[in-house]
Amino acid sequence: MNFKEIENIENQVASTEIFEISSYQKQMLSEFLVKEQRKSTAKENPFVYFYEDVILNSLAFNFQTALGETIYKHASDDALSCLNICNDFYKLSSWSVNGWLQNALKFADNIVLHYIQDCCKEIPKSYPITGVEKARYVHLSEKGGDISIAGAELKDLYDLRNDLEHRTKIHADGKQELIPPKRNKVRYIVVKLYPDALRRILKAYKIFFPTSIIAHDNN
């Protein structure tokens, strides 16, 4: 619903000549107001809102104290970038998933790097023919436990993002062809892997920082 449509509905409600608006208009206005409320709530604490929206559960954990102010702020900015694309993860469209995934990986990167350097007290490893970002996920995948599975899932998502960015096929005769992405398949993989990765990271952090667990946590 655009601004003009909302304005028309408001004018109808205010008019003495029209006593009621259609059920369709009421539904559209209600959905708009819910959406605007979600946006307002998301901006108040984008880190928590984004994380909980993806995992469909309460964090019951204070990442701000665990990560520290600087890293938490950077992660919050990346979360807000995701929320500006879509503030309801499970309604993320296949057409928006590429831009969303880029920012979602940046959000996770803040936590992954903190886990390797500050929790494990390790220098991020390098691997042959592997970029810096992907190397962090490979490093994480070698740790064992839930955090290891999260690292492997993030690595797969990173490869998926690269496939979306680099879609040129070069034929034997030198001609180039742009391969259209299978957007629905990409969305399916993102919805399957990303929430699971964040859930596993949360479990690992609750083990590492028990004092940051919020009371009455049932997870």
C-alpha positions in Angstrom: 0.0 0.0 0.0 1.5 3.4 -1.0 1.1 6.7 0.7 -1.7 7.9 -1.6 -3.8 4.8 -0.9 -3.4 5.3 2.9 -4.3 8.9 2.5 -7.5 8.0 0.6 -8.5 5.6 3.3 -7.9 8.2 6.1 -10.0 10.7 4.1 -12.8 8.2 3.8 -12.7 7.5 7.5 -12.8 11.2 8.3 -15.6 11.9 5.8 -19.2 12.3 7.1 -20.5 10.9 3.8 -18.8 7.6 4.1 -19.5 5.5 7.2 -17.3 2.5 6.7 -14.4 1.4 4.6 -14.2 -2.0 2.8 -12.9 -5.0 4.6 -10.1 -5.2 2.1 -9.0 -1.6 2.8 -9.2 -2.4 6.6 -7.0 -5.4 6.1 -4.5 -3.5 4.0 -4.3 -0.6 6.5 -3.9 -3.1 9.3 -1.0 -4.9 7.5 0.6 -1.6 6.8 0.5 -0.5 10.5 1.9 -3.9 11.6 4.7 -3.5 9.1 5.5 0.0 10.3 5.4 -1.2 14.0 7.9 -3.9 13.1 10.2 -1.4 11.5 10.1 0.8 14.5 10.8 -2.1 16.9 13.6 -3.3 14.7 15.4 0.0 14.8 15.4 0.1 18.6 17.7 -2.9 18.8 18.5 -4.3 15.4 20.9 -7.0 16.6 18.4 -8.6 18.9 15.4 -8.1 16.6 17.3 -9.6 13.6 18.7 -12.6 15.5 15.4 -13.5 17.1 13.5 -12.9 13.8 15.8 -15.4 12.1 15.9 -18.1 14.7 12.2 -17.7 15.7 13.0 -17.7 19.4 14.2 -15.4 22.2 17.9 -15.0 22.5 17.8 -15.1 26.3 21.5 -14.0 26.0 23.2 -10.7 26.2 25.5 -10.5 23.2 26.3 -6.9 23.9 28.3 -7.9 27.0 29.8 -11.0 25.4 30.9 -9.2 22.2 31.8 -5.8 23.6 30.4 -2.5 22.5 32.4 -2.0 19.3 31.7 -5.4 17.8 28.1 -5.4 18.9 27.7 -1.9 17.2 29.2 -3.2 14.0 27.0 -6.3 14.0 23.9 -4.2 14.8 24.7 -2.0 11.7 24.9 -5.1 9.5 21.6 -6.4 11.0 19.9 -3.1 10.3 21.1 -3.4 6.6 19.3 -6.8 6.4 16.2 -5.4 8.1 16.0 -2.5 5.6 15.8 -5.1 2.9 13.3 -7.3 4.8 12.2 -7.1 8.4 10.5 -10.5 8.4 13.0 -13.2 7.5 10.5 -15.8 6.5 8.9 -13.4 4.1 12.2 -12.7 2.3 11.5 -12.8 -1.4 13.7 -14.7 -3.8 14.3 -11.4 -5.6 15.8 -9.8 -2.5 17.8 -12.8 -1.1 21.1 -11.9 -2.8 21.5 -8.4 -1.3 20.1 -9.7 2.0 22.6 -12.6 2.1 25.6 -10.3 1.6 24.7 -8.3 4.7 23.6 -11.4 6.7 27.1 -12.9 6.2 28.7 -9.6 7.4 26.5 -9.8 10.5 27.7 -13.3 11.2 31.3 -12.4 10.4 31.4 -10.1 13.4 30.6 -13.0 15.7 32.7 -15.6 14.0 35.8 -13.4 14.1 35.2 -12.6 17.8 34.8 -16.3 18.6 38.1 -17.2 16.9 40.2 -14.3 18.2 38.6 -13.4 21.6 37.0 -16.7 22.8 39.5 -19.2 21.4 42.5 -16.8 21.5 43.6 -17.9 18.1 44.9 -16.1 15.0 42.6 -16.7 12.0 44.1 -19.4 9.8 44.8 -19.1 6.1 44.2 -21.8 3.5 45.4 -22.3 0.0 43.2 -20.8 -2.7 40.7 -19.5 0.0 39.8 -15.9 0.6 40.0 -14.3 4.0 36.3 -14.4 4.7 35.8 -18.0 3.7 38.9 -19.0 5.6 37.2 -17.9 8.8 34.4 -20.3 8.2 36.7 -23.1 7.4 38.7 -22.4 10.6 35.4 -22.4 12.6 34.3 -25.7 11.0 37.4 -27.4 12.5 36.6 -26.5 16.1 34.1 -29.4 16.7 30.6 -29.3 18.1 27.8 -26.9 17.2 30.1 -24.1 16.3 31.8 -26.4 13.7 28.5 -27.2 12.0 27.7 -23.4 12.0 31.1 -22.8 10.3 30.4 -25.3 7.6 26.9 -23.9 6.9 28.3 -20.4 6.7 31.0 -21.6 4.3 28.3 -23.1 2.1 26.3 -19.8 2.2 29.5 -17.9 1.3 30.0 -20.1 -1.8 26.3 -19.6 -2.7 26.8 -15.9 -2.5 29.8 -16.1 -4.7 27.8 -18.1 -7.3 25.2 -15.4 -7.3 27.9 -12.7 -7.9 29.9 -14.6 -10.6 27.5 -15.9 -13.2 29.5 -15.7 -16.4 30.0 -18.9 -18.4 32.8 -18.8 -21.0 32.3 -21.2 -23.9 35.0 -23.0 -25.9 34.8 -20.4 -28.7 35.4 -17.5 -26.2 31.8 -16.3 -26.1 30.4 -15.4 -22.7 27.0 -16.2 -21.3 25.3 -14.7 -18.2 23.6 -17.5 -16.3 20.4 -16.4 -14.5 20.4 -17.5 -10.8 17.9 -20.1 -9.5 16.5 -17.6 -7.0 13.9 -19.9 -5.5 16.5 -22.6 -4.8 18.8 -20.0 -3.3 16.1 -18.8 -1.0 15.4 -22.3 0.0 19.0 -22.9 1.0 19.3 -19.6 2.8 16.2 -20.3 4.9 17.4 -23.8 5.7 21.1 -23.0 6.6 21.3 -19.5 8.0 18.9 -19.9 11.0 20.5 -23.2 11.9 24.0 -21.5 11.9 22.8 -18.7 14.1 21.1 -21.2 16.5 24.3 -23.2 16.8 26.4 -20.1 17.3 24.0 -19.0 20.1 24.4 -22.4 21.8 28.2 -22.1 21.7 28.2 -18.6 23.2 25.9 -19.6 26.0 28.5 -22.3 26.9 31.4 -19.9 26.6 29.6 -17.0 28.4 27.3 -18.5 31.0 27.2 -15.2 32.9 25.6 -13.5 29.9 22.6 -15.9 29.8 19.5 -14.0 30.7 17.5 -15.4 33.6 14.6 -17.8 33.0 16.3 -19.2 29.9 14.7 -22.5 29.0 16.9 -23.3 26.0 
